Amino acid sequence: MFQLKPITKFTFLLLACGCASTPTWLGGAQSTPEPTSPTSSAAADSPFGSTSGRSAVSGPTMQVVFLAFDMVRIELPYDDVRDARKIWNHVDELRVEPDLAVLLAKNGLRVGVGSPQSWPAIRALLATARVRPEEQRMVAQAGAPVSIQLFTAGENEPIFIYGRDNRLTGRTVSGGDKLLILDYDVRPEADRTVDLRLTFEVRRDMGVMTWERIDGAIREVPALERYTFDELRPTVSLASGEFLVVGLGETGANPYLMGNRFLSGGRAGERFETLLFLSPGTIQMTATGGAG
C-alpha cells in the first residue's frame, strides 16, 4: 500500500497550512500562500486548529510537507449527461494502464488526468448543465489512506463486475458505505509528483467492537466488514497542477454494474451520475523543537 513519505521527519510538529494552487469550482485557481510559522496569524486559521496562545519553542526549524486533496463533487442529471461527457475530450485517459483502462470502461468507470489548461473548458461544459457542485478539502493524516464516501449500499444489493478473465461475477452486499479509497505517495525528487492508487470498497460496521494494535497500543475499535474490488485498482501519477477525474462510463446504464452502483444515485424522482475532480496539493508544516 502506498504511504506518504514526508520530506523530513521531526518528533514535535506544529501545523500551518499552505496549499498548492488547485482548481476549484467557484473561485478558480487558488493562490499559493507563503510558508508560515506556527505562531503567525495564518497558522491560527489553520484547519488543524488554532495555535494562538502557544509559546514559541526555541531550536531548529524545518519544513515538513504533507498532502491535502481539494475535491469537487458534481451530481449531473441524466438528461444533461450527453453534452457534459464532452469533458473527457479534455482529459487524458491514457495515463491509466491500457488494459486496466479497458477493463474499467467495461465496468462503467472512467479515470483520467486533467491539466490546468483543460480546467476552463471543463468548467464551461459543466456550466451548460444542471449540476450540483460540492467542494471539500481533505487533509491526509499521518500517511493514512483518504476515504471518500460515495453512496450507501442497500440491503441485499447485488454488484456485478467483469474481471480480467472477461467473466461477469457478482456479489450481494448487505448495507454499508460505498467508498473510494485513495492511497498515495509523494515523490519530492520529481517536483512533488503524487502517485495515487484508487480502490473501490464497500465497508459495513458490524455493530460490535474489537481490539486491535494501533500505533503500538491496543485499542478498542468498531469491527468492520470490507469488500474491495481488487481487479479495478488504477494507479495514476499527477504532476504539479494536474487533477484526477473519476466518472461513469457509457456502460453505466446497466444498473447492476459496478460503475453504476458506485457513481449514480437518485433524489426526488430524478437520476443523476457523479463526477469527481481531485486535485492534490502540499501542506507545508513548520517543525520546531529543542536541540537533542
Phi, psi and omega in degrees: 000139179294145174225150179293135178246103179299152176300318177211161183246148177207149188276341183235111187241132166245135193258139175220130188276135173206090191267151179288164180297129182220147178287138175232157185291316188267324192248003184074198183288140177273149176282160180263111180292154173290148176304140183240155177277160183296340183261006181279169179293327178297322179294329180294337179262011182298144176295347178277359179112158183292140174252006181295145179089351177278141178281149179293143180251121181284159178127180182292151176239154178207159180262129175245131185253123174240184193239144170226157178238126169267121182245135168246118178252127184237128173263119187245113179302143183304328181295338183254010188291319191303307182290322182294333180291352174294349177300333182290347172291342183250013182237139180270103179274355180278001178282349174266146176312127189307312181297323180287325177299320178295318180293320177299315180298322179295333179264011176081028182235145174228138179224133180204179183235133176251158179249167176304330180287335182273344184297317179301320180293321178295316179299321180295319179295317181289335180293340180274352182252163176274095184244155175243095181277145176222126182253144180206140173253129181242124182259126178287131184251115171052037177081359181288148177300153177260130181251132176245119178278124181265297179213177176253132179286145177278169175291132180054049180267123179276139176230125183247144175222153168269128178270180180295339177273008178072010177273142176266120179233158182226161176217140177259125178252150182246078180077183181112177181261135172270119188238150165250118183258131178252112166263148190211159175215131178260130180249091183297331180290344179248047179056040177059039170300139181249123173266125181243136170241128184258133177229128175266132188216145168251124184235128182234131175285122185278357175082011177229165180254152178220166181252131180224153174275118181230123180053039175083000180236150176275121183233150176270124184224160177296140175281128184241140172259126184238140170227119181248150180262081192294334182284348183242065183235084181287149172244131184227139176256131181244121174281172181303129178090346180277159180221155182265142176237129178233128182206182182272138179270183183297326181278007178295349177292339175289114188292345185261347180288155185303317181304313180293324181293326185265336190235021174221156181202190181213151177204132178054040177078005181243134179270147178214158173246158185252134171245136178242132172242122185235121182239113178281147175213157182270146169248121181265127183243132178273119179260129183229137179196167179283167179294142179087000000 
